[in-house]
């Protein structure tokens, strides 16, 4: 459902009230879900989008950015073997 939301074309995506507020949460959640599933490639894709979007966020939000960055630099399952 979240991927469908992101892939649905919309000329006014950022004009809809609340849409811009949820984009970071959608990226973060997809990164979490794919990480738990073991799909590091897709997890890294959404994690990187989240970090890029929030890299200059308020200091109160930076712990979330650091958490996702740490997941990005974590070795993949293939590298651990």
LINURVEN-V552694 format. One record per pair of residues at least 12 apart in sequence whose C-alpha atoms are under 10 Angstrom apart, sorted by the first residue. I is the first residue (numbers start at 1). J is the second residue. If there is no record, write none. Layout:
[[I J] [I J]]
This chain:
[[2 23] [2 26] [2 27] [2 29] [2 30] [3 26] [3 27] [3 30] [5 23] [5 26] [6 23] [6 26] [6 27] [23 49] [23 50] [23 53] [24 46] [24 47] [24 49] [24 50] [24 51] [24 52] [24 53] [24 54] [25 50] [26 46] [26 50] [27 43] [27 45] [27 46] [27 47] [27 48] [27 49] [27 50] [27 51] [27 53] [28 43] [28 46] [28 47] [28 48] [28 49] [28 50] [28 51] [28 64] [28 65] [28 68] [29 43] [29 46] [29 47] [29 50] [30 42] [30 43] [30 44] [30 45] [30 46] [30 47] [30 50] [31 43] [31 44] [31 45] [31 46] [31 47] [31 48] [31 49] [31 50] [31 68] [31 71] [31 72] [32 44] [32 46] [32 47] [32 68] [32 71] [34 46] [34 47] [35 47] [35 71] [38 76] [38 77] [39 76] [39 77] [40 71] [40 72] [40 74] [40 75] [40 76] [40 77] [40 78] [41 72] [41 76] [43 68] [43 71] [43 72] [44 68] [44 69] [44 71] [44 72] [44 73] [45 72] [46 68] [46 72] [47 65] [47 67] [47 68] [47 69] [47 70] [47 71] [47 72] [48 65] [48 68] [48 69] [48 71] [48 72] [50 64] [50 65] [50 68] [50 69] [51 64] [51 65] [51 66] [51 67] [51 68] [51 69] [51 72] [52 65] [53 65] [55 69]]
